[in-house]
Amino acid sequence: MLLSGVRKPANFSIDYTPISERLANLDLMMTISSTAALEAVGAGVRTAFVADLDVREQLGNHIFLGSGLLRTFDQLERDDVGVPAPPWIDDYFFDTQGVTPVEQIVERALDLMSRADRGQPQAWRTALFASQHELITYREQAAGSDSLTSDRTALHRGIARWILPYGVQLQLRQARARRKAVREQGAVHARRAGSELDPARRA
């Protein structure tokens, strides 16, 4: 339905065959982020993760940063597909020869527990994770103070403009506008109340 009326190349087709049945005769697997691509890598199929749409956690393709398989369309047109990086392969694929799944899980758990960076996963050091903490700090400041013009708040806003999605930035601006309107309305009411209590003004 999406391609109805679109002129398609002669060698283009849509196939719903399960990927496990197609791996044997695939020449190239190309995707943005897909577990099917991991199956292709495991089966030795040439695989490329297209990076033209950016690499970020929302797309789920950040796990391929060290894979050696992130490629632009320009690279793919030159047939520069890349080769999986051995450390990345060792981290995501396991030799199952003579080892049961339960044994693999136990060995992997013990390996992760003994790592020096245990308790500090890479996700904690990403821009997305940092932005969430900046947002929490901003909300706490907004709830506890009428003034949000400190240097730290200015820094938070600058970081937010670079990191946060546009939709979140829009919500923050709308919230600030609502708070400003409430403060201004309160100030108007206070001035009116003061003028009504001032004898000189009543005279």
C-alpha positions as CSV (number, residue, x, y, z in Angstrom):
1,M,0.0,0.0,0.0
2,L,2.8,2.4,0.8
3,L,4.5,1.8,-2.5
4,S,1.4,1.9,-4.7
5,G,1.9,4.3,-7.5
6,V,5.6,4.5,-6.9
7,R,7.9,3.5,-9.7
8,K,10.1,0.7,-8.3
9,P,13.4,-0.8,-9.7
10,A,13.0,-4.0,-11.6
11,N,15.0,-5.9,-9.0
12,F,12.8,-4.7,-6.0
13,S,10.4,-7.0,-4.3
14,I,8.8,-7.4,-0.8
15,D,9.3,-10.9,0.7
16,Y,7.7,-12.2,3.9
17,T,9.8,-15.3,4.1
18,P,11.1,-15.7,7.7
19,I,14.6,-14.3,8.0
20,S,16.0,-17.6,9.4
21,E,15.1,-19.2,6.0
22,R,16.6,-16.4,3.9
23,L,20.0,-16.2,5.6
24,A,21.5,-19.0,3.5
25,N,21.1,-17.0,0.3
26,L,21.5,-13.4,1.4
27,D,24.3,-11.3,0.0
28,L,23.8,-8.2,2.2
29,M,21.7,-7.3,5.2
30,M,21.1,-3.6,5.5
31,T,19.0,-2.0,8.2
32,I,19.0,0.9,10.8
33,S,18.5,-1.4,13.8
34,S,17.2,-4.9,13.8
35,T,17.6,-8.2,15.7
36,A,17.4,-9.9,12.3
37,A,20.6,-8.1,11.4
38,L,22.2,-9.7,14.5
39,E,21.1,-13.1,13.2
40,A,22.7,-12.2,9.9
41,V,26.0,-11.2,11.5
42,G,25.9,-14.5,13.5
43,A,25.4,-16.4,10.2
44,G,28.3,-14.7,8.5
45,V,26.2,-12.5,6.1
46,R,27.6,-9.2,5.2
47,T,25.7,-6.7,7.3
48,A,25.5,-2.9,7.4
49,F,23.7,-0.6,9.9
50,V,22.8,2.6,8.1
51,A,23.9,5.6,10.1
52,D,22.5,8.4,8.0
53,L,19.5,8.8,10.3
54,D,21.8,9.3,13.3
55,V,22.8,6.9,16.0
56,R,20.9,7.3,19.3
57,E,19.2,5.2,21.9
58,Q,15.7,6.0,20.6
59,L,16.5,4.1,17.4
60,G,18.1,1.3,19.3
61,N,21.3,1.4,17.1
62,H,23.7,2.7,19.8
63,I,24.7,-0.8,20.6
64,F,26.4,-1.0,17.2
65,L,28.8,1.9,17.9
66,G,31.7,-0.5,18.3
67,S,30.7,-3.0,15.8
68,G,32.6,-1.7,12.8
69,L,29.4,-2.1,10.7
70,L,27.9,1.5,10.9
71,R,27.9,2.8,7.4
72,T,26.5,5.7,5.4
73,F,24.7,5.3,2.1
74,D,27.8,6.8,0.3
75,Q,29.9,4.0,1.8
76,L,27.4,1.4,0.8
77,E,27.3,2.6,-2.8
78,R,31.1,2.1,-2.8
79,D,30.5,-1.4,-1.4
80,D,32.3,-0.4,1.7
81,V,30.3,-2.7,4.1
82,G,32.9,-3.3,6.8
83,V,33.9,-6.2,8.9
84,P,32.5,-7.0,12.4
85,A,35.0,-5.9,15.1
86,P,36.2,-8.9,17.1
87,P,35.7,-7.3,20.5
88,W,32.1,-6.4,19.6
89,I,31.5,-9.9,18.3
90,D,32.9,-11.4,21.6
91,D,30.6,-9.1,23.6
92,Y,27.4,-10.0,21.7
93,F,27.9,-13.5,20.5
94,F,28.9,-16.6,22.4
95,D,30.5,-19.9,21.4
96,T,27.8,-22.4,22.2
97,Q,29.9,-25.5,21.3
98,G,29.6,-27.9,24.2
99,V,28.1,-25.3,26.6
100,T,24.4,-25.3,27.6
101,P,22.3,-22.1,27.6
102,V,22.2,-22.1,31.4
103,E,26.0,-22.4,31.6
104,Q,26.3,-19.5,29.2
105,I,24.0,-17.3,31.3
106,V,25.9,-18.2,34.5
107,E,29.3,-17.5,32.9
108,R,28.1,-14.2,31.4
109,A,26.6,-13.1,34.8
110,L,29.9,-13.9,36.6
111,D,31.9,-12.1,33.9
112,L,29.7,-8.9,34.2
113,M,29.9,-9.0,38.0
114,S,33.7,-9.1,37.9
115,R,34.0,-6.1,35.5
116,A,35.7,-3.0,36.8
117,D,32.9,-0.8,35.5
118,R,30.2,-2.8,37.2
119,G,27.4,-0.5,38.5
120,Q,28.3,2.1,35.9
121,P,26.7,0.9,32.6
122,Q,27.5,2.8,29.4
123,A,23.9,4.1,29.3
124,W,24.6,6.2,32.4
125,R,27.2,8.2,30.4
126,T,25.0,8.9,27.4
127,A,23.5,12.3,26.4
128,L,20.0,11.0,26.8
129,F,20.6,9.8,30.4
130,A,22.3,13.1,31.3
131,S,19.4,15.1,29.8
132,Q,16.9,13.3,31.9
133,H,18.8,14.2,35.1
134,E,19.1,17.8,33.9
135,L,15.3,17.8,33.4
136,I,14.7,16.5,36.9
137,T,17.0,19.1,38.4
138,Y,15.2,21.8,36.4
139,R,11.8,20.7,37.7
140,E,13.0,20.6,41.3
141,Q,14.3,24.2,41.0
142,A,11.1,25.3,39.4
143,A,9.0,23.8,42.2
144,G,11.2,25.3,45.0
145,S,11.9,28.7,43.7
146,D,10.2,31.6,41.8
147,S,13.5,32.6,40.3
148,L,15.0,30.5,37.6
149,T,17.6,32.9,36.3
150,S,20.7,31.5,38.0
151,D,23.8,30.6,36.1
152,R,23.2,26.9,36.7
153,T,19.6,27.2,35.3
154,A,21.0,29.0,32.2
155,L,23.4,26.2,31.8
156,H,20.6,23.6,32.1
157,R,18.6,25.4,29.4
158,G,21.6,25.6,27.1
159,I,22.2,21.8,27.5
160,A,18.5,21.1,27.0
161,R,18.4,23.0,23.7
162,W,21.2,20.8,22.4
163,I,20.1,17.5,23.8
164,L,16.3,17.3,24.5
165,P,13.9,16.4,21.7
166,Y,12.0,19.3,20.3
167,G,8.7,18.0,21.8
168,V,10.2,18.0,25.3
169,Q,11.7,21.5,24.8
170,L,8.2,22.8,23.7
171,Q,6.6,21.4,26.8
172,L,9.2,23.1,29.0
173,R,8.7,26.4,27.3
174,Q,4.9,26.1,27.7
175,A,5.3,25.2,31.4
176,R,7.5,28.3,31.9
177,A,5.0,30.5,30.1
178,R,2.2,29.2,32.3
179,R,4.2,29.8,35.5
180,K,5.0,33.3,34.2
181,A,1.4,34.1,33.5
182,V,0.4,32.8,37.0
183,R,3.0,35.0,38.6
184,E,2.0,38.1,36.6
185,Q,-1.7,37.5,37.4
186,G,-0.8,37.2,41.1
187,A,1.1,40.4,41.0
188,V,-1.9,42.2,39.4
189,H,-4.2,40.9,42.1
190,A,-1.7,42.0,44.8
191,R,-1.5,45.5,43.4
192,R,-5.3,45.8,43.2
193,A,-5.7,44.6,46.8
194,G,-3.1,47.1,48.0
195,S,-4.8,50.0,46.2
196,E,-8.1,49.1,47.8
197,L,-6.5,49.1,51.3
198,D,-4.5,52.3,50.8
199,P,-6.6,55.3,52.3
200,A,-4.8,57.9,50.2
201,R,-5.8,56.1,47.0
202,R,-9.4,55.6,48.2
203,A,-9.6,59.4,48.8
